[in-house]
Amino acid sequence: MSFSEADIAAIWLTLRLATTVTILLLIIGTPIAWWLARTESRWKAPIGAIVALPLVLPPTVLGFYLLIVMGPNGPVGQVTQALGLGLLPFTFWGLVVASIFYSMPFVVQPIQNAIEAIGDRPLEVAATLRAGPLDRFFNVVLPLAKPGFITATILGFAHTVGEFGIVLMIGGNIPEETRVVSVQIYDHVEALEYTKAHALAGAMLAFSFVVLLTLYWFQHKKSAVGMKYGA
């Protein structure tokens, strides 16, 4: 069965949201992951717990508090209104902000683990060769932590695609603005349009399988290379 125009619009909006969130999370999450991996501060555990909170917190709870914070009486809402940007809830960029918070652990933790696995030795050697901080990061950390960044990108993108609760809380159900695939499936089921729901749900199932298959294949390949070279 072919997708309707509304289905296609929801698919494109979902891909746009996931791409935007993944890029922003890599930019925001990398320094957070670096700090968590390298710091010995007493704040490491609390900050790490905050980053990982979406793993155990119901998305509706996170969505509710973000709705309050970004609403007309919330601190973020007052700032955006003062800047002439309006309110973020029930807009595409509101979805982006909510998705960044909800998908953050899926990006930060793989990068953090990859940086921790590097250890101090490569960075110390680079420092003795007079490599600056940025030089060490881009020429030592990034190549060695590449598997972590790839895993973070895949998981961040896939997790954003599959969001429902927080998307519904923050974005509502506005066609071509906040109605992503998961919400579109919900609408089809609510309208008893099971054939249409099957088509979209099947596409999501296939997408999820391909993502996991790619991730497992990549991890298996990495393990095989490591065993070959004794890493």
PyMOL CGO cylinders between C-alpha atoms (Angstrom):
from pymol import cmd
from pymol.cgo import CYLINDER

trace = [
    CYLINDER, 0.00, 0.00, 0.00, 1.26, 3.48, -0.88, 0.3, 1, 1, 1, 1, 1, 1,
    CYLINDER, 1.26, 3.48, -0.88, 1.54, 6.19, 1.71, 0.3, 1, 1, 1, 1, 1, 1,
    CYLINDER, 1.54, 6.19, 1.71, -0.86, 9.12, 1.79, 0.3, 1, 1, 1, 1, 1, 1,
    CYLINDER, -0.86, 9.12, 1.79, 0.32, 12.73, 1.48, 0.3, 1, 1, 1, 1, 1, 1,
    CYLINDER, 0.32, 12.73, 1.48, -0.08, 13.10, 5.25, 0.3, 1, 1, 1, 1, 1, 1,
    CYLINDER, -0.08, 13.10, 5.25, 2.06, 10.00, 5.81, 0.3, 1, 1, 1, 1, 1, 1,
    CYLINDER, 2.06, 10.00, 5.81, 4.80, 11.29, 3.51, 0.3, 1, 1, 1, 1, 1, 1,
    CYLINDER, 4.80, 11.29, 3.51, 4.72, 14.70, 5.22, 0.3, 1, 1, 1, 1, 1, 1,
    CYLINDER, 4.72, 14.70, 5.22, 5.08, 12.97, 8.60, 0.3, 1, 1, 1, 1, 1, 1,
    CYLINDER, 5.08, 12.97, 8.60, 7.99, 10.87, 7.34, 0.3, 1, 1, 1, 1, 1, 1,
    CYLINDER, 7.99, 10.87, 7.34, 9.87, 13.87, 5.97, 0.3, 1, 1, 1, 1, 1, 1,
    CYLINDER, 9.87, 13.87, 5.97, 9.23, 15.86, 9.14, 0.3, 1, 1, 1, 1, 1, 1,
    CYLINDER, 9.23, 15.86, 9.14, 10.52, 12.95, 11.23, 0.3, 1, 1, 1, 1, 1, 1,
    CYLINDER, 10.52, 12.95, 11.23, 13.69, 12.67, 9.14, 0.3, 1, 1, 1, 1, 1, 1,
    CYLINDER, 13.69, 12.67, 9.14, 14.22, 16.44, 9.34, 0.3, 1, 1, 1, 1, 1, 1,
    CYLINDER, 14.22, 16.44, 9.34, 13.76, 16.37, 13.11, 0.3, 1, 1, 1, 1, 1, 1,
    CYLINDER, 13.76, 16.37, 13.11, 16.06, 13.38, 13.62, 0.3, 1, 1, 1, 1, 1, 1,
    CYLINDER, 16.06, 13.38, 13.62, 18.78, 14.87, 11.41, 0.3, 1, 1, 1, 1, 1, 1,
    CYLINDER, 18.78, 14.87, 11.41, 18.65, 18.26, 13.12, 0.3, 1, 1, 1, 1, 1, 1,
    CYLINDER, 18.65, 18.26, 13.12, 18.65, 16.76, 16.62, 0.3, 1, 1, 1, 1, 1, 1,
    CYLINDER, 18.65, 16.76, 16.62, 21.50, 14.35, 15.84, 0.3, 1, 1, 1, 1, 1, 1,
    CYLINDER, 21.50, 14.35, 15.84, 23.74, 17.11, 14.46, 0.3, 1, 1, 1, 1, 1, 1,
    CYLINDER, 23.74, 17.11, 14.46, 23.03, 19.40, 17.42, 0.3, 1, 1, 1, 1, 1, 1,
    CYLINDER, 23.03, 19.40, 17.42, 23.52, 16.57, 19.91, 0.3, 1, 1, 1, 1, 1, 1,
    CYLINDER, 23.52, 16.57, 19.91, 26.93, 15.71, 18.45, 0.3, 1, 1, 1, 1, 1, 1,
    CYLINDER, 26.93, 15.71, 18.45, 27.92, 19.37, 18.84, 0.3, 1, 1, 1, 1, 1, 1,
    CYLINDER, 27.92, 19.37, 18.84, 26.49, 19.72, 22.36, 0.3, 1, 1, 1, 1, 1, 1,
    CYLINDER, 26.49, 19.72, 22.36, 27.12, 16.20, 23.60, 0.3, 1, 1, 1, 1, 1, 1,
    CYLINDER, 27.12, 16.20, 23.60, 30.78, 15.89, 22.61, 0.3, 1, 1, 1, 1, 1, 1,
    CYLINDER, 30.78, 15.89, 22.61, 32.13, 18.45, 25.14, 0.3, 1, 1, 1, 1, 1, 1,
    CYLINDER, 32.13, 18.45, 25.14, 29.83, 16.98, 27.81, 0.3, 1, 1, 1, 1, 1, 1,
    CYLINDER, 29.83, 16.98, 27.81, 31.11, 13.48, 27.06, 0.3, 1, 1, 1, 1, 1, 1,
    CYLINDER, 31.11, 13.48, 27.06, 34.70, 14.74, 27.06, 0.3, 1, 1, 1, 1, 1, 1,
    CYLINDER, 34.70, 14.74, 27.06, 34.24, 16.38, 30.46, 0.3, 1, 1, 1, 1, 1, 1,
    CYLINDER, 34.24, 16.38, 30.46, 32.55, 13.32, 31.95, 0.3, 1, 1, 1, 1, 1, 1,
    CYLINDER, 32.55, 13.32, 31.95, 35.29, 11.06, 30.60, 0.3, 1, 1, 1, 1, 1, 1,
    CYLINDER, 35.29, 11.06, 30.60, 38.22, 13.19, 31.76, 0.3, 1, 1, 1, 1, 1, 1,
    CYLINDER, 38.22, 13.19, 31.76, 37.11, 14.97, 34.92, 0.3, 1, 1, 1, 1, 1, 1,
    CYLINDER, 37.11, 14.97, 34.92, 37.73, 13.92, 38.50, 0.3, 1, 1, 1, 1, 1, 1,
    CYLINDER, 37.73, 13.92, 38.50, 35.31, 16.51, 39.84, 0.3, 1, 1, 1, 1, 1, 1,
    CYLINDER, 35.31, 16.51, 39.84, 32.84, 15.57, 42.53, 0.3, 1, 1, 1, 1, 1, 1,
    CYLINDER, 32.84, 15.57, 42.53, 30.16, 16.85, 40.17, 0.3, 1, 1, 1, 1, 1, 1,
    CYLINDER, 30.16, 16.85, 40.17, 30.81, 14.04, 37.69, 0.3, 1, 1, 1, 1, 1, 1,
    CYLINDER, 30.81, 14.04, 37.69, 28.27, 11.66, 39.25, 0.3, 1, 1, 1, 1, 1, 1,
    CYLINDER, 28.27, 11.66, 39.25, 25.43, 14.23, 39.55, 0.3, 1, 1, 1, 1, 1, 1,
    CYLINDER, 25.43, 14.23, 39.55, 25.99, 15.57, 36.01, 0.3, 1, 1, 1, 1, 1, 1,
    CYLINDER, 25.99, 15.57, 36.01, 26.22, 12.04, 34.64, 0.3, 1, 1, 1, 1, 1, 1,
    CYLINDER, 26.22, 12.04, 34.64, 22.97, 11.15, 36.40, 0.3, 1, 1, 1, 1, 1, 1,
    CYLINDER, 22.97, 11.15, 36.40, 21.24, 14.20, 34.92, 0.3, 1, 1, 1, 1, 1, 1,
    CYLINDER, 21.24, 14.20, 34.92, 22.42, 13.27, 31.42, 0.3, 1, 1, 1, 1, 1, 1,
    CYLINDER, 22.42, 13.27, 31.42, 21.21, 9.67, 31.88, 0.3, 1, 1, 1, 1, 1, 1,
    CYLINDER, 21.21, 9.67, 31.88, 17.88, 10.68, 33.47, 0.3, 1, 1, 1, 1, 1, 1,
    CYLINDER, 17.88, 10.68, 33.47, 15.83, 10.23, 30.26, 0.3, 1, 1, 1, 1, 1, 1,
    CYLINDER, 15.83, 10.23, 30.26, 16.78, 6.54, 30.27, 0.3, 1, 1, 1, 1, 1, 1,
    CYLINDER, 16.78, 6.54, 30.27, 14.56, 5.93, 33.30, 0.3, 1, 1, 1, 1, 1, 1,
    CYLINDER, 14.56, 5.93, 33.30, 12.26, 8.97, 33.37, 0.3, 1, 1, 1, 1, 1, 1,
    CYLINDER, 12.26, 8.97, 33.37, 8.88, 8.59, 31.63, 0.3, 1, 1, 1, 1, 1, 1,
    CYLINDER, 8.88, 8.59, 31.63, 8.88, 10.82, 28.54, 0.3, 1, 1, 1, 1, 1, 1,
    CYLINDER, 8.88, 10.82, 28.54, 5.58, 12.40, 29.60, 0.3, 1, 1, 1, 1, 1, 1,
    CYLINDER, 5.58, 12.40, 29.60, 7.21, 13.59, 32.84, 0.3, 1, 1, 1, 1, 1, 1,
    CYLINDER, 7.21, 13.59, 32.84, 10.12, 15.17, 31.00, 0.3, 1, 1, 1, 1, 1, 1,
    CYLINDER, 10.12, 15.17, 31.00, 7.71, 16.61, 28.44, 0.3, 1, 1, 1, 1, 1, 1,
    CYLINDER, 7.71, 16.61, 28.44, 5.52, 18.09, 31.16, 0.3, 1, 1, 1, 1, 1, 1,
    CYLINDER, 5.52, 18.09, 31.16, 8.37, 19.94, 32.84, 0.3, 1, 1, 1, 1, 1, 1,
    CYLINDER, 8.37, 19.94, 32.84, 9.76, 21.15, 29.53, 0.3, 1, 1, 1, 1, 1, 1,
    CYLINDER, 9.76, 21.15, 29.53, 6.27, 22.39, 28.66, 0.3, 1, 1, 1, 1, 1, 1,
    CYLINDER, 6.27, 22.39, 28.66, 6.21, 24.37, 31.91, 0.3, 1, 1, 1, 1, 1, 1,
    CYLINDER, 6.21, 24.37, 31.91, 9.72, 25.77, 31.43, 0.3, 1, 1, 1, 1, 1, 1,
    CYLINDER, 9.72, 25.77, 31.43, 9.10, 26.76, 27.80, 0.3, 1, 1, 1, 1, 1, 1,
    CYLINDER, 9.10, 26.76, 27.80, 5.53, 27.95, 28.40, 0.3, 1, 1, 1, 1, 1, 1,
    CYLINDER, 5.53, 27.95, 28.40, 4.42, 31.59, 28.67, 0.3, 1, 1, 1, 1, 1, 1,
    CYLINDER, 4.42, 31.59, 28.67, 5.18, 31.77, 32.41, 0.3, 1, 1, 1, 1, 1, 1,
    CYLINDER, 5.18, 31.77, 32.41, 8.35, 29.67, 32.32, 0.3, 1, 1, 1, 1, 1, 1,
    CYLINDER, 8.35, 29.67, 32.32, 11.86, 31.16, 32.35, 0.3, 1, 1, 1, 1, 1, 1,
    CYLINDER, 11.86, 31.16, 32.35, 12.69, 29.97, 28.83, 0.3, 1, 1, 1, 1, 1, 1,
    CYLINDER, 12.69, 29.97, 28.83, 9.28, 31.03, 27.54, 0.3, 1, 1, 1, 1, 1, 1,
    CYLINDER, 9.28, 31.03, 27.54, 9.70, 34.52, 28.95, 0.3, 1, 1, 1, 1, 1, 1,
    CYLINDER, 9.70, 34.52, 28.95, 13.13, 34.85, 27.33, 0.3, 1, 1, 1, 1, 1, 1,
    CYLINDER, 13.13, 34.85, 27.33, 11.94, 33.66, 23.91, 0.3, 1, 1, 1, 1, 1, 1,
    CYLINDER, 11.94, 33.66, 23.91, 8.97, 36.02, 24.08, 0.3, 1, 1, 1, 1, 1, 1,
    CYLINDER, 8.97, 36.02, 24.08, 11.20, 38.94, 25.09, 0.3, 1, 1, 1, 1, 1, 1,
    CYLINDER, 11.20, 38.94, 25.09, 13.42, 38.19, 22.10, 0.3, 1, 1, 1, 1, 1, 1,
    CYLINDER, 13.42, 38.19, 22.10, 10.41, 38.21, 19.80, 0.3, 1, 1, 1, 1, 1, 1,
    CYLINDER, 10.41, 38.21, 19.80, 10.71, 34.48, 19.05, 0.3, 1, 1, 1, 1, 1, 1,
    CYLINDER, 10.71, 34.48, 19.05, 7.34, 33.51, 20.48, 0.3, 1, 1, 1, 1, 1, 1,
    CYLINDER, 7.34, 33.51, 20.48, 6.87, 30.27, 22.40, 0.3, 1, 1, 1, 1, 1, 1,
    CYLINDER, 6.87, 30.27, 22.40, 8.61, 27.00, 21.60, 0.3, 1, 1, 1, 1, 1, 1,
    CYLINDER, 8.61, 27.00, 21.60, 5.85, 24.51, 22.53, 0.3, 1, 1, 1, 1, 1, 1,
    CYLINDER, 5.85, 24.51, 22.53, 3.83, 23.24, 19.55, 0.3, 1, 1, 1, 1, 1, 1,
    CYLINDER, 3.83, 23.24, 19.55, 6.52, 24.28, 17.07, 0.3, 1, 1, 1, 1, 1, 1,
    CYLINDER, 6.52, 24.28, 17.07, 9.20, 22.33, 15.21, 0.3, 1, 1, 1, 1, 1, 1,
    CYLINDER, 9.20, 22.33, 15.21, 11.98, 23.93, 17.24, 0.3, 1, 1, 1, 1, 1, 1,
    CYLINDER, 11.98, 23.93, 17.24, 10.16, 23.05, 20.43, 0.3, 1, 1, 1, 1, 1, 1,
    CYLINDER, 10.16, 23.05, 20.43, 10.35, 19.43, 19.26, 0.3, 1, 1, 1, 1, 1, 1,
    CYLINDER, 10.35, 19.43, 19.26, 14.06, 19.88, 18.59, 0.3, 1, 1, 1, 1, 1, 1,
    CYLINDER, 14.06, 19.88, 18.59, 14.72, 21.15, 22.12, 0.3, 1, 1, 1, 1, 1, 1,
    CYLINDER, 14.72, 21.15, 22.12, 12.66, 18.38, 23.72, 0.3, 1, 1, 1, 1, 1, 1,
    CYLINDER, 12.66, 18.38, 23.72, 14.29, 15.70, 21.55, 0.3, 1, 1, 1, 1, 1, 1,
    CYLINDER, 14.29, 15.70, 21.55, 17.77, 16.94, 22.44, 0.3, 1, 1, 1, 1, 1, 1,
    CYLINDER, 17.77, 16.94, 22.44, 17.06, 16.40, 26.13, 0.3, 1, 1, 1, 1, 1, 1,
    CYLINDER, 17.06, 16.40, 26.13, 15.35, 13.05, 25.56, 0.3, 1, 1, 1, 1, 1, 1,
    CYLINDER, 15.35, 13.05, 25.56, 18.00, 11.59, 23.24, 0.3, 1, 1, 1, 1, 1, 1,
    CYLINDER, 18.00, 11.59, 23.24, 21.06, 13.04, 24.97, 0.3, 1, 1, 1, 1, 1, 1,
    CYLINDER, 21.06, 13.04, 24.97, 22.18, 9.89, 26.85, 0.3, 1, 1, 1, 1, 1, 1,
    CYLINDER, 22.18, 9.89, 26.85, 22.10, 7.89, 23.61, 0.3, 1, 1, 1, 1, 1, 1,
    CYLINDER, 22.10, 7.89, 23.61, 24.72, 10.24, 22.17, 0.3, 1, 1, 1, 1, 1, 1,
    CYLINDER, 24.72, 10.24, 22.17, 26.75, 11.27, 25.22, 0.3, 1, 1, 1, 1, 1, 1,
    CYLINDER, 26.75, 11.27, 25.22, 27.32, 7.82, 26.73, 0.3, 1, 1, 1, 1, 1, 1,
    CYLINDER, 27.32, 7.82, 26.73, 28.80, 6.08, 23.64, 0.3, 1, 1, 1, 1, 1, 1,
    CYLINDER, 28.80, 6.08, 23.64, 31.16, 9.02, 23.09, 0.3, 1, 1, 1, 1, 1, 1,
    CYLINDER, 31.16, 9.02, 23.09, 32.09, 9.11, 26.77, 0.3, 1, 1, 1, 1, 1, 1,
    CYLINDER, 32.09, 9.11, 26.77, 32.84, 5.37, 26.78, 0.3, 1, 1, 1, 1, 1, 1,
    CYLINDER, 32.84, 5.37, 26.78, 34.97, 5.71, 23.64, 0.3, 1, 1, 1, 1, 1, 1,
    CYLINDER, 34.97, 5.71, 23.64, 37.00, 8.59, 25.11, 0.3, 1, 1, 1, 1, 1, 1,
    CYLINDER, 37.00, 8.59, 25.11, 37.50, 6.72, 28.39, 0.3, 1, 1, 1, 1, 1, 1,
    CYLINDER, 37.50, 6.72, 28.39, 38.75, 3.69, 26.44, 0.3, 1, 1, 1, 1, 1, 1,
    CYLINDER, 38.75, 3.69, 26.44, 41.50, 5.80, 24.84, 0.3, 1, 1, 1, 1, 1, 1,
    CYLINDER, 41.50, 5.80, 24.84, 43.20, 6.41, 28.17, 0.3, 1, 1, 1, 1, 1, 1,
    CYLINDER, 43.20, 6.41, 28.17, 45.81, 9.06, 28.98, 0.3, 1, 1, 1, 1, 1, 1,
    CYLINDER, 45.81, 9.06, 28.98, 48.81, 7.64, 27.13, 0.3, 1, 1, 1, 1, 1, 1,
    CYLINDER, 48.81, 7.64, 27.13, 47.98, 8.76, 23.54, 0.3, 1, 1, 1, 1, 1, 1,
    CYLINDER, 47.98, 8.76, 23.54, 47.20, 12.29, 24.73, 0.3, 1, 1, 1, 1, 1, 1,
    CYLINDER, 47.20, 12.29, 24.73, 50.39, 12.45, 26.80, 0.3, 1, 1, 1, 1, 1, 1,
    CYLINDER, 50.39, 12.45, 26.80, 52.46, 11.35, 23.81, 0.3, 1, 1, 1, 1, 1, 1,
    CYLINDER, 52.46, 11.35, 23.81, 50.78, 13.97, 21.61, 0.3, 1, 1, 1, 1, 1, 1,
    CYLINDER, 50.78, 13.97, 21.61, 51.44, 16.63, 24.25, 0.3, 1, 1, 1, 1, 1, 1,
    CYLINDER, 51.44, 16.63, 24.25, 55.14, 15.75, 24.32, 0.3, 1, 1, 1, 1, 1, 1,
    CYLINDER, 55.14, 15.75, 24.32, 55.15, 16.36, 20.56, 0.3, 1, 1, 1, 1, 1, 1,
    CYLINDER, 55.15, 16.36, 20.56, 53.84, 19.87, 21.27, 0.3, 1, 1, 1, 1, 1, 1,
    CYLINDER, 53.84, 19.87, 21.27, 50.33, 19.20, 20.00, 0.3, 1, 1, 1, 1, 1, 1,
    CYLINDER, 50.33, 19.20, 20.00, 47.86, 21.75, 21.34, 0.3, 1, 1, 1, 1, 1, 1,
    CYLINDER, 47.86, 21.75, 21.34, 44.50, 20.84, 22.95, 0.3, 1, 1, 1, 1, 1, 1,
    CYLINDER, 44.50, 20.84, 22.95, 42.54, 21.21, 19.71, 0.3, 1, 1, 1, 1, 1, 1,
    CYLINDER, 42.54, 21.21, 19.71, 45.21, 19.40, 17.75, 0.3, 1, 1, 1, 1, 1, 1,
    CYLINDER, 45.21, 19.40, 17.75, 45.12, 16.50, 20.24, 0.3, 1, 1, 1, 1, 1, 1,
    CYLINDER, 45.12, 16.50, 20.24, 41.35, 16.36, 20.09, 0.3, 1, 1, 1, 1, 1, 1,
    CYLINDER, 41.35, 16.36, 20.09, 40.98, 16.39, 16.31, 0.3, 1, 1, 1, 1, 1, 1,
    CYLINDER, 40.98, 16.39, 16.31, 44.03, 14.29, 15.43, 0.3, 1, 1, 1, 1, 1, 1,
    CYLINDER, 44.03, 14.29, 15.43, 44.15, 11.86, 18.35, 0.3, 1, 1, 1, 1, 1, 1,
    CYLINDER, 44.15, 11.86, 18.35, 40.79, 11.65, 20.13, 0.3, 1, 1, 1, 1, 1, 1,
    CYLINDER, 40.79, 11.65, 20.13, 38.46, 11.79, 17.12, 0.3, 1, 1, 1, 1, 1, 1,
    CYLINDER, 38.46, 11.79, 17.12, 40.22, 9.03, 15.11, 0.3, 1, 1, 1, 1, 1, 1,
    CYLINDER, 40.22, 9.03, 15.11, 40.54, 6.74, 18.14, 0.3, 1, 1, 1, 1, 1, 1,
    CYLINDER, 40.54, 6.74, 18.14, 37.00, 7.43, 19.36, 0.3, 1, 1, 1, 1, 1, 1,
    CYLINDER, 37.00, 7.43, 19.36, 35.46, 7.15, 15.88, 0.3, 1, 1, 1, 1, 1, 1,
    CYLINDER, 35.46, 7.15, 15.88, 33.47, 3.96, 16.71, 0.3, 1, 1, 1, 1, 1, 1,
    CYLINDER, 33.47, 3.96, 16.71, 31.86, 5.75, 19.65, 0.3, 1, 1, 1, 1, 1, 1,
    CYLINDER, 31.86, 5.75, 19.65, 30.86, 8.69, 17.48, 0.3, 1, 1, 1, 1, 1, 1,
    CYLINDER, 30.86, 8.69, 17.48, 29.38, 6.37, 14.84, 0.3, 1, 1, 1, 1, 1, 1,
    CYLINDER, 29.38, 6.37, 14.84, 27.40, 4.49, 17.49, 0.3, 1, 1, 1, 1, 1, 1,
    CYLINDER, 27.40, 4.49, 17.49, 26.22, 7.77, 19.03, 0.3, 1, 1, 1, 1, 1, 1,
    CYLINDER, 26.22, 7.77, 19.03, 25.08, 9.06, 15.64, 0.3, 1, 1, 1, 1, 1, 1,
    CYLINDER, 25.08, 9.06, 15.64, 23.12, 5.90, 14.85, 0.3, 1, 1, 1, 1, 1, 1,
    CYLINDER, 23.12, 5.90, 14.85, 21.49, 5.64, 18.28, 0.3, 1, 1, 1, 1, 1, 1,
    CYLINDER, 21.49, 5.64, 18.28, 20.71, 9.36, 18.50, 0.3, 1, 1, 1, 1, 1, 1,
    CYLINDER, 20.71, 9.36, 18.50, 19.07, 9.40, 15.08, 0.3, 1, 1, 1, 1, 1, 1,
    CYLINDER, 19.07, 9.40, 15.08, 17.09, 6.20, 15.63, 0.3, 1, 1, 1, 1, 1, 1,
    CYLINDER, 17.09, 6.20, 15.63, 15.92, 7.19, 19.10, 0.3, 1, 1, 1, 1, 1, 1,
    CYLINDER, 15.92, 7.19, 19.10, 14.66, 10.54, 17.84, 0.3, 1, 1, 1, 1, 1, 1,
    CYLINDER, 14.66, 10.54, 17.84, 12.77, 8.84, 15.01, 0.3, 1, 1, 1, 1, 1, 1,
    CYLINDER, 12.77, 8.84, 15.01, 10.99, 6.57, 17.50, 0.3, 1, 1, 1, 1, 1, 1,
    CYLINDER, 10.99, 6.57, 17.50, 9.92, 9.22, 20.01, 0.3, 1, 1, 1, 1, 1, 1,
    CYLINDER, 9.92, 9.22, 20.01, 6.24, 9.53, 20.87, 0.3, 1, 1, 1, 1, 1, 1,
    CYLINDER, 6.24, 9.53, 20.87, 5.37, 10.63, 24.41, 0.3, 1, 1, 1, 1, 1, 1,
    CYLINDER, 5.37, 10.63, 24.41, 7.56, 13.70, 24.64, 0.3, 1, 1, 1, 1, 1, 1,
    CYLINDER, 7.56, 13.70, 24.64, 6.75, 14.67, 21.05, 0.3, 1, 1, 1, 1, 1, 1,
    CYLINDER, 6.75, 14.67, 21.05, 3.04, 14.58, 21.77, 0.3, 1, 1, 1, 1, 1, 1,
    CYLINDER, 3.04, 14.58, 21.77, 3.49, 16.56, 24.99, 0.3, 1, 1, 1, 1, 1, 1,
    CYLINDER, 3.49, 16.56, 24.99, 5.59, 19.33, 23.46, 0.3, 1, 1, 1, 1, 1, 1,
    CYLINDER, 5.59, 19.33, 23.46, 4.49, 19.34, 19.83, 0.3, 1, 1, 1, 1, 1, 1,
    CYLINDER, 4.49, 19.34, 19.83, 0.90, 18.24, 19.90, 0.3, 1, 1, 1, 1, 1, 1,
    CYLINDER, 0.90, 18.24, 19.90, -0.45, 17.10, 16.55, 0.3, 1, 1, 1, 1, 1, 1,
    CYLINDER, -0.45, 17.10, 16.55, -0.03, 19.85, 13.97, 0.3, 1, 1, 1, 1, 1, 1,
    CYLINDER, -0.03, 19.85, 13.97, 0.20, 18.64, 10.34, 0.3, 1, 1, 1, 1, 1, 1,
    CYLINDER, 0.20, 18.64, 10.34, 3.54, 19.41, 8.63, 0.3, 1, 1, 1, 1, 1, 1,
    CYLINDER, 3.54, 19.41, 8.63, 4.72, 21.17, 11.81, 0.3, 1, 1, 1, 1, 1, 1,
    CYLINDER, 4.72, 21.17, 11.81, 4.83, 18.68, 14.68, 0.3, 1, 1, 1, 1, 1, 1,
    CYLINDER, 4.83, 18.68, 14.68, 3.03, 15.55, 13.42, 0.3, 1, 1, 1, 1, 1, 1,
    CYLINDER, 3.03, 15.55, 13.42, 5.83, 13.00, 13.17, 0.3, 1, 1, 1, 1, 1, 1,
    CYLINDER, 5.83, 13.00, 13.17, 5.51, 9.35, 12.14, 0.3, 1, 1, 1, 1, 1, 1,
    CYLINDER, 5.51, 9.35, 12.14, 4.78, 8.00, 15.63, 0.3, 1, 1, 1, 1, 1, 1,
    CYLINDER, 4.78, 8.00, 15.63, 1.94, 10.51, 16.07, 0.3, 1, 1, 1, 1, 1, 1,
    CYLINDER, 1.94, 10.51, 16.07, 0.64, 9.75, 12.57, 0.3, 1, 1, 1, 1, 1, 1,
    CYLINDER, 0.64, 9.75, 12.57, 0.45, 6.04, 13.44, 0.3, 1, 1, 1, 1, 1, 1,
    CYLINDER, 0.45, 6.04, 13.44, -1.45, 6.93, 16.61, 0.3, 1, 1, 1, 1, 1, 1,
    CYLINDER, -1.45, 6.93, 16.61, -3.91, 8.99, 14.54, 0.3, 1, 1, 1, 1, 1, 1,
    CYLINDER, -3.91, 8.99, 14.54, -4.50, 6.09, 12.14, 0.3, 1, 1, 1, 1, 1, 1,
    CYLINDER, -4.50, 6.09, 12.14, -5.18, 3.70, 15.02, 0.3, 1, 1, 1, 1, 1, 1,
    CYLINDER, -5.18, 3.70, 15.02, -7.47, 6.19, 16.74, 0.3, 1, 1, 1, 1, 1, 1,
    CYLINDER, -7.47, 6.19, 16.74, -9.43, 6.53, 13.48, 0.3, 1, 1, 1, 1, 1, 1,
    CYLINDER, -9.43, 6.53, 13.48, -9.53, 2.70, 13.13, 0.3, 1, 1, 1, 1, 1, 1,
    CYLINDER, -9.53, 2.70, 13.13, -7.48, 2.99, 9.93, 0.3, 1, 1, 1, 1, 1, 1,
    CYLINDER, -7.48, 2.99, 9.93, -5.52, -0.16, 10.66, 0.3, 1, 1, 1, 1, 1, 1,
    CYLINDER, -5.52, -0.16, 10.66, -4.34, -0.72, 7.08, 0.3, 1, 1, 1, 1, 1, 1,
    CYLINDER, -4.34, -0.72, 7.08, -2.68, 2.70, 7.01, 0.3, 1, 1, 1, 1, 1, 1,
    CYLINDER, -2.68, 2.70, 7.01, -1.31, 2.15, 10.51, 0.3, 1, 1, 1, 1, 1, 1,
    CYLINDER, -1.31, 2.15, 10.51, 0.13, -1.20, 9.39, 0.3, 1, 1, 1, 1, 1, 1,
    CYLINDER, 0.13, -1.20, 9.39, 1.93, 0.45, 6.48, 0.3, 1, 1, 1, 1, 1, 1,
    CYLINDER, 1.93, 0.45, 6.48, 3.63, 3.10, 8.63, 0.3, 1, 1, 1, 1, 1, 1,
    CYLINDER, 3.63, 3.10, 8.63, 4.26, 0.75, 11.54, 0.3, 1, 1, 1, 1, 1, 1,
    CYLINDER, 4.26, 0.75, 11.54, 5.80, -1.79, 9.17, 0.3, 1, 1, 1, 1, 1, 1,
    CYLINDER, 5.80, -1.79, 9.17, 8.08, 0.88, 7.76, 0.3, 1, 1, 1, 1, 1, 1,
    CYLINDER, 8.08, 0.88, 7.76, 9.14, 1.83, 11.29, 0.3, 1, 1, 1, 1, 1, 1,
    CYLINDER, 9.14, 1.83, 11.29, 9.74, -1.82, 12.15, 0.3, 1, 1, 1, 1, 1, 1,
    CYLINDER, 9.74, -1.82, 12.15, 11.91, -2.29, 9.07, 0.3, 1, 1, 1, 1, 1, 1,
    CYLINDER, 11.91, -2.29, 9.07, 13.82, 0.91, 9.82, 0.3, 1, 1, 1, 1, 1, 1,
    CYLINDER, 13.82, 0.91, 9.82, 14.46, -0.14, 13.43, 0.3, 1, 1, 1, 1, 1, 1,
    CYLINDER, 14.46, -0.14, 13.43, 15.67, -3.57, 12.32, 0.3, 1, 1, 1, 1, 1, 1,
    CYLINDER, 15.67, -3.57, 12.32, 18.05, -2.09, 9.76, 0.3, 1, 1, 1, 1, 1, 1,
    CYLINDER, 18.05, -2.09, 9.76, 19.42, 0.36, 12.33, 0.3, 1, 1, 1, 1, 1, 1,
    CYLINDER, 19.42, 0.36, 12.33, 20.07, -2.38, 14.89, 0.3, 1, 1, 1, 1, 1, 1,
    CYLINDER, 20.07, -2.38, 14.89, 21.51, -4.70, 12.24, 0.3, 1, 1, 1, 1, 1, 1,
    CYLINDER, 21.51, -4.70, 12.24, 23.88, -1.95, 11.09, 0.3, 1, 1, 1, 1, 1, 1,
    CYLINDER, 23.88, -1.95, 11.09, 24.92, -1.23, 14.67, 0.3, 1, 1, 1, 1, 1, 1,
    CYLINDER, 24.92, -1.23, 14.67, 25.55, -4.90, 15.51, 0.3, 1, 1, 1, 1, 1, 1,
    CYLINDER, 25.55, -4.90, 15.51, 27.41, -5.43, 12.23, 0.3, 1, 1, 1, 1, 1, 1,
    CYLINDER, 27.41, -5.43, 12.23, 29.59, -2.42, 12.94, 0.3, 1, 1, 1, 1, 1, 1,
    CYLINDER, 29.59, -2.42, 12.94, 30.34, -3.60, 16.50, 0.3, 1, 1, 1, 1, 1, 1,
    CYLINDER, 30.34, -3.60, 16.50, 31.08, -7.13, 15.27, 0.3, 1, 1, 1, 1, 1, 1,
    CYLINDER, 31.08, -7.13, 15.27, 33.43, -5.78, 12.60, 0.3, 1, 1, 1, 1, 1, 1,
    CYLINDER, 33.43, -5.78, 12.60, 35.17, -3.62, 15.18, 0.3, 1, 1, 1, 1, 1, 1,
    CYLINDER, 35.17, -3.62, 15.18, 35.62, -6.61, 17.51, 0.3, 1, 1, 1, 1, 1, 1,
    CYLINDER, 35.62, -6.61, 17.51, 36.96, -8.76, 14.67, 0.3, 1, 1, 1, 1, 1, 1,
    CYLINDER, 36.96, -8.76, 14.67, 39.52, -6.09, 13.72, 0.3, 1, 1, 1, 1, 1, 1,
    CYLINDER, 39.52, -6.09, 13.72, 40.52, -5.70, 17.36, 0.3, 1, 1, 1, 1, 1, 1,
    CYLINDER, 40.52, -5.70, 17.36, 41.09, -9.43, 17.74, 0.3, 1, 1, 1, 1, 1, 1,
    CYLINDER, 41.09, -9.43, 17.74, 43.09, -9.55, 14.50, 0.3, 1, 1, 1, 1, 1, 1,
    CYLINDER, 43.09, -9.55, 14.50, 45.49, -6.87, 15.65, 0.3, 1, 1, 1, 1, 1, 1,
    CYLINDER, 45.49, -6.87, 15.65, 45.46, -7.85, 19.30, 0.3, 1, 1, 1, 1, 1, 1,
    CYLINDER, 45.46, -7.85, 19.30, 43.64, -4.67, 20.38, 0.3, 1, 1, 1, 1, 1, 1,
]
cmd.load_cgo(trace, "trace")
